[in-house]
Amino acid sequence: MSALSLLPARRPVPGVFVALTLTLAIGWLVVLVDGGQLFNQSTTVSLLHVAAGLGLVAVGQTLVILGGSLDLSVAYVISLSTLVAAETMNGSDGALVPAIGLALAVSAGVGLLNGLLVTKFRVNAFIATLGVGLLLKGYLDNGYDGPAGTTSPTLVQSLGYQRVGPVPLSFLLLIAVTAAAWFALSRTRFGHHLVAVGGDPEVARLSGVRNDRILVTAHVLCSMCAGLAGIYLASRLGSGAPRVGTEGLYDLESIAAVVIGGTALAGGRGGVIGTVGGVLLLASIDAIFNQLEVDAFFKQVIRGVIIIAAVAVYARRAMRKAA
């Protein structure tokens, strides 16, 4: 049996987009009754900025989850990459390209470490990536008391705040990264093998797939996506921020977006299109609740209910298919 034969149909999960449409429709009506306006330019721009940051991380998270792994270090990679980028730039446009390259290289190094721990040392992905994340946390807490470095003015003006109509440049970057990930998953040998490894590692190995190499590559790409999100956040903040990743809950939020988007936590089923739908759903809920000035605790409760409901729906669907 070839690895290609293990591939499920990777079509977008329509459920998340139906939920997104209903959420926006109901939210628009509730905000309108409350005397506000949901679909104005400022709210739309803010929603897309939130979606861009979370989406970049979630696309990378989708890759490792599809392969049956997980990455809990992404929040710390984001914080680290903001600092590497901002301190390297130090306010100079001339250092823009080297700073971006260095931030992505450092992120890739973290991903490589995660991948090797999971594949070569056989450490559970949850423990391995959590441990690496805590190592990064120790470095950040010990080395930084607050913001550091200065982001290049060109990066701030372009990636941070430039728009094409109401669409931020950062969201267009998310679309480009999503398209690249979709192409890799659906049109390349790497994508076919990644889904095969997530579906059944032993069958994939017997089919000639190099499981370890595939998973290490997925972890490197995941960390690079987190690094890219860090560069974006540095452009928004104007400096490096040692706690921006953890304060934004990008580790748990990215996993939530992946699950809501229909990717199975066990691996082998899902895709990045559904993940972007999950990201937009979470960002829309944020935008609606901000308009209504809803308590932060209640906002998290609603998010938790949505995640549990999404997992329950997909689990029930999987049970029906198995039956």
C-alpha positions in Angstrom: 0.0 0.0 0.0 1.4 3.4 -1.0 1.4 6.4 1.3 -0.7 8.3 -1.3 -3.5 5.8 -0.8 -3.7 6.7 2.8 -4.8 10.3 2.0 -8.3 11.4 3.0 -10.2 14.0 1.0 -8.8 17.3 2.3 -11.7 19.6 1.6 -12.6 22.6 3.7 -14.8 21.8 6.6 -18.1 23.6 5.8 -19.3 23.6 9.3 -16.9 26.2 10.6 -17.8 28.6 7.8 -21.5 28.1 8.5 -20.8 28.8 12.2 -18.8 31.9 11.2 -21.6 33.2 9.0 -24.2 32.6 11.8 -21.9 34.3 14.4 -21.4 37.4 12.2 -25.1 37.6 11.4 -26.3 37.2 15.0 -23.4 39.4 16.3 -24.3 42.2 13.8 -28.0 42.1 15.0 -27.1 42.1 18.7 -24.6 44.9 18.3 -27.1 46.9 16.2 -29.8 46.5 18.9 -27.2 47.7 21.5 -26.6 50.8 19.4 -23.3 49.9 17.9 -22.0 49.1 14.4 -20.2 45.8 13.8 -19.2 46.1 10.2 -17.5 49.5 10.2 -14.0 49.9 8.9 -12.2 50.2 12.2 -13.8 47.0 13.6 -13.1 45.1 10.3 -9.5 46.2 10.3 -9.1 45.3 13.9 -10.7 41.9 13.4 -8.4 41.1 10.4 -5.3 42.2 12.4 -6.2 39.8 15.2 -6.9 37.1 12.7 -3.5 37.7 11.0 -1.4 37.2 14.1 -3.3 34.1 15.3 -3.7 32.7 11.8 0.0 32.6 11.1 0.6 30.5 14.3 -2.4 28.3 13.7 -1.4 27.4 10.1 1.9 26.1 11.5 0.1 24.4 14.3 -2.1 22.6 11.7 1.0 21.1 10.1 2.3 19.4 13.3 -1.2 18.3 14.4 -1.9 16.8 11.0 1.2 14.7 11.6 0.0 13.5 14.9 2.2 15.9 17.0 1.7 19.2 18.8 3.6 22.3 19.7 3.2 24.1 23.0 6.3 26.3 22.6 4.9 28.6 19.9 3.9 31.3 22.3 7.5 31.6 23.6 8.9 31.4 20.0 6.7 34.4 19.1 8.1 36.4 22.1 11.6 35.4 21.3 11.3 36.3 17.6 9.9 39.8 18.4 13.0 40.4 20.4 15.5 39.0 17.9 13.9 41.0 15.1 13.6 44.3 17.0 17.1 44.1 18.6 18.7 43.3 15.3 16.9 46.1 13.5 17.5 48.6 16.3 15.5 51.1 14.4 17.4 50.8 11.2 15.8 50.0 7.8 19.2 48.7 6.6 19.0 45.8 9.1 15.5 44.8 8.1 16.3 41.8 5.9 19.0 40.4 8.2 16.7 40.8 11.2 13.9 38.9 9.5 16.3 36.2 8.4 17.8 35.8 11.9 14.4 35.7 13.6 13.2 33.0 11.2 16.5 31.1 11.6 16.2 31.1 15.4 12.6 30.0 15.2 13.6 27.2 12.8 16.3 26.1 15.3 13.7 25.8 18.0 11.5 23.8 15.7 14.4 21.5 14.9 15.0 20.9 18.6 11.3 20.1 19.1 11.3 17.7 16.1 14.4 15.9 17.2 13.1 15.5 20.8 9.9 14.0 19.5 11.4 11.7 16.8 14.9 10.8 17.8 14.5 10.8 21.6 10.9 9.6 21.5 9.7 12.2 24.0 6.0 12.8 23.9 5.2 15.9 21.9 3.3 17.5 24.7 6.1 17.1 27.1 8.9 17.9 24.6 7.4 21.1 23.3 6.3 22.2 26.8 9.8 21.6 28.1 11.4 23.6 25.2 8.8 26.4 25.9 9.8 26.5 29.5 13.5 26.7 28.6 12.6 29.7 26.4 10.5 31.2 29.2 13.4 31.0 31.6 15.7 32.8 29.1 13.1 35.5 28.5 12.3 36.0 32.1 15.9 36.2 33.1 17.1 38.4 30.2 14.3 40.9 29.8 12.2 43.0 32.2 10.2 44.7 29.4 10.2 45.7 25.8 13.6 45.8 24.0 14.9 46.9 20.7 13.3 49.1 18.1 11.5 47.8 15.0 12.5 49.2 11.6 10.2 52.1 10.6 9.6 50.6 7.2 8.4 47.3 8.7 6.1 49.2 11.1 4.6 51.3 8.3 4.2 48.3 5.9 3.4 45.1 7.7 2.3 46.7 10.9 -0.2 49.3 9.6 -0.4 49.4 5.8 -3.7 48.4 4.2 -5.2 47.6 0.8 -8.6 49.1 1.3 -9.9 47.7 4.6 -7.6 44.7 4.4 -4.3 44.9 6.3 -1.1 43.8 4.6 -0.6 41.4 7.4 -3.9 39.6 6.5 -2.7 39.3 2.9 0.5 37.7 4.3 -1.7 35.2 6.1 -3.5 34.4 2.9 -0.2 33.8 1.1 1.1 31.6 3.9 -2.2 29.7 4.0 -2.1 29.2 0.2 1.5 27.9 0.4 0.6 25.5 3.2 -2.5 24.3 1.3 -0.4 23.7 -1.8 2.2 21.8 0.2 -0.4 19.6 1.8 -2.4 18.8 -1.3 0.1 18.9 -4.1 3.4 17.8 -2.8 4.9 14.5 -1.5 5.7 16.1 1.8 2.0 16.9 2.4 0.9 13.4 1.4 3.4 11.8 3.6 2.6 14.2 6.6 -1.1 13.2 6.5 -0.1 9.5 6.1 2.1 9.7 9.2 -0.6 11.4 11.2 -3.2 8.8 10.0 -1.1 5.6 10.8 2.6 6.0 11.5 3.3 2.3 11.2 1.5 1.8 7.9 3.3 5.0 6.6 6.7 3.6 7.6 6.0 0.3 5.9 5.0 2.2 2.8 8.4 3.8 2.7 7.7 7.1 4.3 10.5 8.6 6.4 8.4 9.4 9.4 11.1 11.2 11.5 12.1 13.5 8.6 8.5 14.4 7.9 7.7 15.3 11.5 11.0 17.2 12.0 10.2 19.3 8.9 6.6 19.9 10.2 8.0 21.2 13.5 10.5 23.4 11.8 7.8 24.9 9.6 5.5 25.4 12.6 8.1 27.3 14.5 8.9 29.4 11.5 5.2 30.3 11.2 5.4 31.4 14.9 8.5 33.4 14.1 6.7 35.1 11.3 3.9 35.9 13.7 6.4 37.4 16.0 7.9 39.6 13.3 4.4 40.8 12.6 3.7 41.6 16.2 7.0 43.4 16.5 5.9 45.6 13.6 2.7 46.4 15.4 4.4 47.1 18.8 7.4 48.9 17.4 9.7 46.8 19.7 10.4 43.3 21.0 8.1 42.1 23.7 9.2 39.2 26.0 5.7 38.2 27.0 3.5 39.1 24.0 3.2 35.4 23.0 2.1 34.1 26.4 -0.2 37.1 27.2 -1.9 36.5 23.8 -2.4 32.8 24.7 -1.2 31.9 21.2 -0.3 28.4 22.1 -3.8 27.4 23.3 -5.6 29.7 20.9 -3.8 28.3 17.9 -4.7 24.7 18.9 -8.3 25.9 19.5 -8.5 27.3 16.0 -7.1 24.1 14.5 -9.7 22.0 16.3 -12.6 24.3 15.5 -11.5 24.2 11.9 -12.0 20.4 11.8 -8.4 19.0 12.1 -8.3 15.9 14.2 -6.0 16.2 17.3 -5.0 12.6 16.6 -3.7 13.6 13.2 -4.3 12.5 9.7 -7.4 14.5 8.9 -8.0 18.2 8.4 -6.4 21.1 6.6 -5.4 24.8 6.7 -8.6 26.2 5.1 -10.7 25.0 8.0 -8.1 26.4 10.4 -8.4 29.9 8.9 -12.2 29.5 9.3 -11.6 28.7 13.0 -9.3 31.7 13.3 -11.8 34.1 11.8 -14.5 32.6 14.1 -12.5 33.3 17.2 -11.5 36.8 15.9 -15.2 37.6 15.2 -16.3 36.6 18.7 -13.6 38.9 20.0 -14.8 41.7 17.8 -18.5 41.2 18.8 -17.7 41.0 22.5 -15.5 44.1 22.4 -18.3 46.0 20.8 -20.7 44.8 23.5 -18.0 45.4 26.2 -18.6 41.9 27.5 -16.6 40.8 30.6 -13.4 39.0 29.7 -14.2 36.0 31.9 -17.5 35.4 30.1 -15.7 35.8 26.8 -13.4 32.9 27.7 -16.3 30.8 28.9 -18.0 31.2 25.5 -14.8 30.3 23.7 -14.5 27.1 25.9 -18.1 26.1 25.0 -17.4 26.6 21.3 -14.2 24.5 21.4 -16.0 21.7 23.4 -18.9 21.7 21.0 -16.7 21.6 18.0 -14.7 18.6 19.3 -18.0 16.9 20.2 -19.4 17.4 16.7 -16.3 16.2 14.9 -16.0 13.2 17.3 -19.6 12.2 16.6 -19.0 12.6 12.9 -16.0 10.3 13.1 -17.9 7.7 15.1 -20.7 7.7 12.4 -18.1 7.2 9.7 -16.5 4.4 11.6 -19.9 2.7 12.1 
